[in-house]
Amino acid sequence: MDDGPVLVAGAGPVGLATALALRARDIPVVLLEADSQDRVRPGSRALYVHHDSLKLLESLRDGVGKRLAEHGIIWNVRRTTYRGREVYARTYPPYDKKTGLPPFTSLRQADTERILLHACVQAGVTVQWDSRVTSVAPRATDVTVSTADGTSWTASHVVAADGARSVIRMEAGIGLQGSTSPGFHVVIDINGEEQCLERVFHYRHPAMAGRHVLTVPYTGGFQVDLQCKADDRPDIMASPEAVREWLPGVIGAVDEQRITWISVYKFRQLIADSFADETGRVLLVGEAAHLFPPFGARGMNSGFADADAAAAAIAYTRRELATSAISEFSKRRRTAAMSNSAAAGAALKHMRPSGSVARGRQLTAALLAPVVPRFGEWLERAPYGPVSTMVTGY
């Protein structure tokens, strides 16, 4: 029976969740993080935590899901407009804490990490800061990981939660297949004490020359996501000068001091060839294993499911001295990733219709929405992809 530690690389939300999941199974954990302990994580980033994720995290460490829910906010109004005209609106009743964990919570990724890190420390996870992984050497019986400071670690397994450019995935020789769509989005964080608890999706915003715009509130502010056109240039659309010029047309006048983050991203649909190496000693979770477009909040939330499944597979393997659980983990989580990627792809096609038929479908739905509500509901749901796959793998 293996009794040494398991190494987890990456102290993002998925790496922290992996460490918690291992400790919940009484497995010693060393968490290797490339950044320093005083790191500053800019931007809201992954801000939506699903109910199933809250439930899972609560099961791994009592109080974690509750603290995330208490720190985050719940926007209870959803609105969708088409060329400035409202085609869908729904107000949900206020969340009653007596009913248990909420349907979701919205908070900055840095706040999620802070809460998970505190839980990890309480659970006995050893955190090694300034420990960037440089090489990995898996063997039949264990794995050795080296870090930039010259330290070598030997463990029963290593879980790669070191992101899209995962050194561990590359060291293990595992490929990443898929595509990056053309075009880009500009994301802006607006800080503010007064919160408007509305999530609004604008199809073809009239002030933005027909570009789509999404606004999503989180604790302490809200995020603006602008879908740019094929001939837009990131260095222009995302420049502070350009943002100050076009942003008021979307949200009204705003003090530029409240703009705390401007970023650019592209839609990437990439999945690792395998979620474990041939020895079964290296496992991939989160963005080390898959990259999805952000709509539907599939990346971090499916990463939490990866984390728990990886910990369960490692626990079984260490107890039974069998590798079948690792291969089963890889197969099942890769299947889940493919399902999520397909759903995200469907949302992407809706967001960026490539033909006149698809564009005509959107316009027809918008025209009929006032008299046939289901068309407005379709316009509301479509950018997020099929709901049935939103939490695949839990």
N, C-alpha and C positions, 0 to 999 in steps of 0.2 A: 504494500500500500504506500502511495506517495504521501509524504507528510511535510515536505518543504513548502515554501511559499509559491503562490502564483503571481506572476508579474502582469501588471496592466499598464500599457503605455498610453498616456494621454489623459489629462485631468479636465477634459471637457465634460459635458453632461452625460454622455454615454459611457465614457471611461469611469467616471465617478459612480454611475449606476452599476457598472460591472463589478467594481470593488465592493459595493454594498451587497450585491447579489451573492458574491463569493463569501463575504463575512456572514451573511444570513445562513450560510451552510457550514459555518465554522471552519472555513479555509483561510489560512494566513495569506495576507495580500501585501505586496509592495507596489505602490503606484508611482510610476516614473513619469515626470512631467518636464518637458523641455524648458518651459518658462520659469522665471523666478517667482518666489512666493508673493512678491508685491506686484505682480503683473496687473496691467490695466487692460480690460477687455472692452474695446469700444463697440458701440452700436447695440441695438436691441437684438439683432440676429434671430435665432429660433425662439419665438416668444409664445407660442401656443402649445399648451400641454393638455392633451386629451384626458378625459375621465379615466379611461383604462390605464393610462400612464400613471396618473395620480394613485389609482388603486394598486397598481403593481408596486410603485415606490413605497407606498404605505405598508405593503405586506413585507417589504424587505427590511424596513426599519420603522418602528412605530413612531408616528408623528410626522414623517417626512412629507407624505402626500398632503396632510392637513396644513403644514407650514407653507408649502407651495401655494395651496389654495388661498390661505389667509393673506399671503403677501401679494398674490396676483389679483387681477380684477376680472369680472365677468361682464362683458358688454351684452346687454339684453335686447338690443335693437339691431336688426339687419335690414339694410336698404340696398336696392339695386336701381341704378338709373341707366337710361339709354339716351345719349345725346342730350342730357340734362333733364329728361323727363322720367319721373319715377315709374318703374314697372313692377317693383316688388317692395313690400315693407312688412315686417313682422316684429312685434314687440312681445318678448317673453316675460312671464311673471318674475319678480325678483327671486333670487336664489334663497331658499330657506336652509340654513345650516343644519337644522334638525333632520333633514332628509339624508345627510351624509355628504360625501364628496361631491363637488359640483360637476356639471357636464364638461367643464374645461376651466382653465385659468390662463390669464395672459400677463406675462411678465418678461422682463429682459432676460436673455440667456445668462448674463453675468449673475443675476440674482438667483436663478435656478442653480447655477454652479456653486454659489456661496452656500446655499442651503444644503446641497448635496455634499459639499466638502465638509461642512460642520458635522453632518451625520456620519461621514466616513471616519473622521477623527474620533468621534464618540464610539464608533464600532470597532476601533482598533486597527484601522488601516494605516500602514506606514507610508508616508508621502515623501518622496525624494524629489525636491525641486532642482532646477538647473541640471536635469538629467536627460539630455537629448539622446535618443537611441541612435547608434551608428551602425551596428551590425547585429545579426541574429544567426545563431548556429543551432538548429534543431537536430536532435538525435533520437534514437528509438526510445531512450529511457528518460530524457530530460531535454532542456534547451538552455543555451547560454546567450545572454544579451549583454552587449557592451554599450557604454554610454560615452559621450564626448569628453567627459572628465577622466577617462581611463579606467573607470570601474567596470568590473565584470560581475554579472549576476547569473546564478544558475537556479533554475526553477523547474517545477514539473511541467508548467505550461506558461505561455505568454499570450495575452489577449491584446490584439492591436486595436486601439481606439484612438490612433494618432492621425486621423483625418484623411482628407482626400489625397494628400501627397504622402501617404503612409510609407515610411521607411521600412517598416516590418513587412508589409505586403510585398514590396519590391525585393527585399532581401530574401523572402521566402519563394520568390519566383512566381508569384500569382499575378496573372494578368487582369486588366480591367477593360471590359468591352462595353461599347455603346456609342452614344453620339452626343454632340453639343450642338444645340440648335442655333441658327443664325439670330442676330439681334441681341438686345440686352435690355435690362431693367435698371432704373435708378431708384435706390432706396434712401429715404431720408428720415431721420429721427427728429421729432419736435418735442421738446420738453415743455411741461406745463402743469401747474397745480390743479387747474380747473379741467376736469375730465368730461368729455362727451362720450358716453358709453354707447356709441354707435359704430358698427362696422359697415362701411359703405363701399360698394363696388360700382364704378362708373364705366359703362361701355361707351367708348368714343366720346370722351369728355369734350364738350364744345369749346372750352377754353384751352384745350391742349391739341387742337387740330385733329381730333378724332382718336387720339391715343387713349388706351385704357388706364384707369387709375384706381388703386385700392387704398383705402385708409383703414388702419386697424389700431385701436387703442391698447395700451398696456399700462401697467402701473407707473405713473409719473410722466406719461406722455403718449404719443401715438406715432405710428409709422406710416409713411406715404410711399407707395410703390407705383412707379410710373413705367408703363410698357412703352418702350421707344420704337420708332419706325425703322425700317430696314436701312434707310439712308441717313439716319441720325448718327452722330459721332459721340462716343462716350466722353471725350475730352471737352466737348462743348456742352452737352446736355447735363453732365454731372459737375461742371465747374461751379464754384460758389457764386460767381456772377450770374450764370444762367439760372441756377436754382432760385436765387433771390428775385429774378425777373419773372419766372413762370409759376412759382409756388403760390403767390397770392391768388392767381386765377383758379386754383384748386381748393384752397382752404381759407381764402381771405387774407387780409393783412396780418402779418406775423413779425414780431421782433426778431431780427436775424440772430440775436443772442440765444434764442431758443432752439436754433438749428444746431444740433450737437453731433450729427453724423451724416455723411454722404458717402454712399458706396454704389458700386456697379456689380451686377451679377448676370450670368448667362444661365439659361436652362440646360442642365446636363443630365443625361440619363445613362448612367454607367453602373455596371454590376461586375463584381469580381468573378473570375472563372470558378473559384471555389472559396468557401468561407473558412477553410482549414487547409493546412499544407499536408503533404503526403504522410508525414510522420504522426500527424494528429497532435503535435505539440504547439502549433501556432494557430490561433483562431482570430478571425476578423469580425469586428462589429462596427455598427454606425457607418460613418463616411469612409472608413477604411475599406468597407465592403460594398457600399452602394451610394450613389448620388442621385437624388431626385429633384425635379423642380419644386419650389417651396410651397406652391398652392396645394392645400390639403394637409399641410403640416406633417408630411409623411416621414421626413428624414430623421429628426431627433426622436419622434415617437416610435417609429419602427426600430430605431437604435436601442431604445429601452427594452423592447422585446428581444432583440439580439442579445443584449447584455444578460438578461435573465436566462435565456436558453443556453448561452455559452457557459454560464456558471453551473447550471444544472448538468450539462454534459461533462464538464470537468469534474464535478463532484462524483458523478457516477463512475467515471473512468478511474479516478483516484481510489475509489472504494473497491471496484470490481476488477481493476487492472485489465480493462478491456477498452479498445478504441472504437467500438461500434457506435457508442453514444456521440463521439465527435463527428463521425461521418454522417450520422443521422441529423445532428445539429446543422452541419453544413448544407445538407440537402434541403432540409425544411426551411431554413432561413433564406436560402437562395431562392427557393420557390416563392416565399413571401415577398422577397425583394422584386422578383419578376412581376408578380401581381401588382405590387405598388407602382412599379415603373410603367406598366401598361395603363394603369388608371391615371397616372400623372401625364402619360402621353395623350390620353383621350382629352384631358383638361387642356393640354398645350394646343391640340388641334382646334379646340373650341376658342381658345384665347387668340390664336393666330390663324384664322381660317385662310386656307391657301387658294380657294376658288370662289367664283361668284355664287355657286349654289349654297355653300356654307355661309357666306356673308348674307345672302338673301334669307336664309333660315333665321339668322339672328334678327334681321330687320322685321321679318314677318312676325316672329314671336314678340318683339317689342311693340308692334302695332296692335296685336291682338291681346296683349297682357291686360289692359284695362277691362276687357269684357270676358276674357277667358283666363282666370287666375293661374291655371296650370302652366301657361306659357311664361308668366312671370316667375313662377317657381323653377322652371327649367333654366331660365336665364340666371337665376340666383345660384343654382346648384352647379351648373355646368363647368365653371372655372376650377372647381375643386376635384373633379373626377368622380367616379362611382363611389358612393358612400360605403358600399358593402366591403370594400377593400381598405378602408381608411385605417383600420387597426389590425391588419392581417398579421396573424402569428401569435396573438395573445392567447 
